[in-house]
Amino acid sequence: MSLQVDAISVELGGRLVLHDVDLTVDASEQVGLIGPNGAGKTTLLRSLLGLLPLRSGAITINGRTPAEARGTIGYVPQRHEFVWDYPVDVRTAAMTGRTHHIGWLRRPRKADHAAIDQALERVDLTDLARRPIGELSGGQRQRVLVARALAVQPKLLLLDEPFTGLDVLTQEILTRLFKNLTAEGTAILMTTHDLPAAADTCSRLCLLNETVVADGPPDELRDPAVWLRAFGVARSEQLLHSLGVTR
């Protein structure tokens, strides 16, 4: 098992954001983390990275704590969280993903350069390696973030809204890449608002709203009441229509 979350609770600013969250993600599994804005999805990802303290519970990643497993976790934040006007090129931006392996104020070694070559090839950015990141399109920027995460050759890949605002070509490139990664044994946990795409690409969906409301294969989560409860609404025809379920 790559990721195991046991009854964790997280408090931010005196408010309980997550409580009693249980979740597992096995190797070769892509799990979609679904829920409304403010449900705690990004908070959960940051907790898995060891960036937020737990009020209670435990997280293990391949049998280790997040701090111990840090070098095996790839993380793709939302695009607006990255500084795109920083004067570096695509290759240099991707190399920042290996800071934990390289060490501060040290030069990349042969293995680091090889990892970046592979990461850029996997996201189809080899030809743009020397282009300044400020000149990239939205889809190209997203692929830079994915390459940066792949630079550590992760066992666990965390994705925060990876498909938001992307062109069709980039969506296809990333969908194919994530499928290949899971086939190679990588565990993927992905937050997304694209419910139909999540149902098509994820082996399991975890519905989160401060705690886990439901968890299972998409075909087993057809009860409209479960989705309405997860999104905290009494009824939403738009939500049900997007899922292809009816009351």
N, C-alpha and C positions, 0 to 999 in steps of 0.2 A: 504494500500500500504506500503510495507516494505522500499523500497528505491525509492527516487525521486531525479533526477539530473536535474536541471533547468539551461540551457544555461551557463554551466561553461566554463571558460577558465583558463589555467594553464601555467605559464611561468617559464622556468628553464634556468638559465644562460643567461638571456636576449633573449631567443628564445621561441616563442609561440609554446608549445608542443601540447596543446589541445585548441580548440576554439569552442564555441557555442555547447557544447555537451549536448544533452537531452537524458535521459534514465530513465526508470522505471523498477523495478522488484517487482512483487507482492509476497506475501506469497504463498508458495507451487509452486513456479515457478523456473525452472532452465534455466538460460539464458547464452548462449555462447557468449563470447566477442572475435570476430575474426578480424584479421588484420595482416599486414606484420610486420616484425621487425622494431622498431622505430615508430610505429603508435601511441604510447601513451597508450597502454593497461595497462602496469604496473603502469605508472604515474596515470592513472585513479583510479586503485585500491588503491594506496597510498593516493590519494586525498580523497577517500571514508573513509579511516582510520583516516583522519585528520592530516596526516603526512606532507602534502604539502599545502601551502596557495593557495587560489583561487585568480586569478586576477579579476574575475567577476563571477556572477552567484551564485547559492546556492545548497547545498546538505542537504536533510533531510532523516533521517532513523527512521521510525516509529514516525514521527513528531518531531524528535529531531536533533540537529546538530551532526556531527560525534564525537565530543568531549564528548557530553552528552550521546551518544549511545555506547560509546566505550566498555562498559562491556557486550554488547549484540552482538558484531561482532566477528566472528571467521575468522582468516586469515591463509591461507596456502601459504607460500612463495615458490619460486623455491628451490629445495633441496640444491643447491650450496650456498644459502644465509645463511644456518645454520652451526654452528661450530660443526662438527661431532667428532672432536678429544677432545672435552671437556670431562673430566672424570666424567660423570654422567650416571645413568642407564635410561632405557626407562621410568619408572614411574616418575622419577625426571624431565626428559625432558618434559614430558606431563604436569607436575604440573606447569611449568613455564608459561603455558597458562593462569593460574589463578592468576597471580601476581596482576592484577588490582583488583581482588576481595579480595585477602589475605592481600595485603598491603606490603610495603617493610619491611624487617627484622622482619616479623611476621611468626609464625608457621601456617601451614595449619590446618584448623578445620575439624570437622567430615563431614560437607557438602562438603568441598573441596576434601577430600579423596573419598567420595561417587561419586562425579562428575568424578574423574579420573578413578575410577573402571568402571563406565559406559562407558567412552570414550574408554578405552583400550579394553573393551569387544566388542564394536561396530566395532573396526578395527581389531579384532582377534589378539590382542597382550597380552592378560592376562598372558599367559604362559611365555612370554618374559619380564615381567615387571622389573625384576632385572638384565637383561642383559645390559652391557655397550653399549651405542649407537655406539661407534666406531667399534663394532663387527657385526653390522647389515648389511644385504644386502640392495641394493638400494630400493627394494620394501618395506622392513620392515621400512627403514628410512622414506619413504613417508607416511607410515601409522602412524608413530610417529608424524609427522607434522600434520596429520589430527586429531589425538587424541588430540594433543595440542590445536588445534582450537576448537574442540568439548568440551574441558574442561570448556568453558564458557557457554555451552548450548546455542549456538547462535541463534538469530532470523534471522540474515543475515550471510551467509558464503561466503567468498571471496576466490577463488582458482586461483593461478597463475601457469598455465601449470601443472596441477596435474597428468597427465598421461604420461608425457615425460619420455622415457627410462624405462618404467615399464614392468615387466613380465606379462604374461597373467592372472595368478592367482590374482595378486594385482589389475590389471585393473578390473577384475570381482568383487572383493570384494568392491572396491571403487564405481564402477558403481551401484551396488546393494545398497550400503550405501546411496549414494546421492539420489537415487530414494526413499528410505525409509524416508530420512530427509524431502524431499519436501512433501511427503504424510503426514508428521506430522506438516507441516506448516512452515518449514524453507525456506527462500528465498536464492537461490544460484546464484552467478555470477561467471563465470568461463572463464578465458582466455585459449585458446588452439590452437595448430597448427594442431590437428587431426580433420580435417574438416568432414570426414565421421562419426566419432564417435560423434562429436558435433551435426550433423544433426540427428543422431539416438537417442540421449539422452536428448537433450535440447528442451524445448517447444518453445523457440524463439532464434534467432540468431541476434546479433547486430554487424554489420560490421563497424569497426572503422578505420579511417586513419586520425588522427588529429581531425576529427569531425565524426559524425555518417553519414555514407554513405547510409545505409539501415538498417531496423529493422523489423523483422516479423517472423512468423513461417517458419521452413525450407522449407515446401512445396510451400510457396509463394515467395521464393527467388531462383527461377530457371532461371532467366534471366542472361546469361553469362556476359552481359555488366556491371551488377551491381558488380559482383565479380572482374572483370578486373579493374573496377574503384576503388574498395576498395583496391586492392593490387597494384594499380598504374602502371599497365602494359597494353600494347596495345593488347597483346595476349599471352596466356600461355596454351599450350596443356596439360601440366602436371597438372596445377591447375584445368582446366576444367574436365579432366579425373577423378581426385580425387573426384570431386563433382558429377560426373555422368551427367554433362550437356554438351551440344554442341552448337556451334555457328550456 
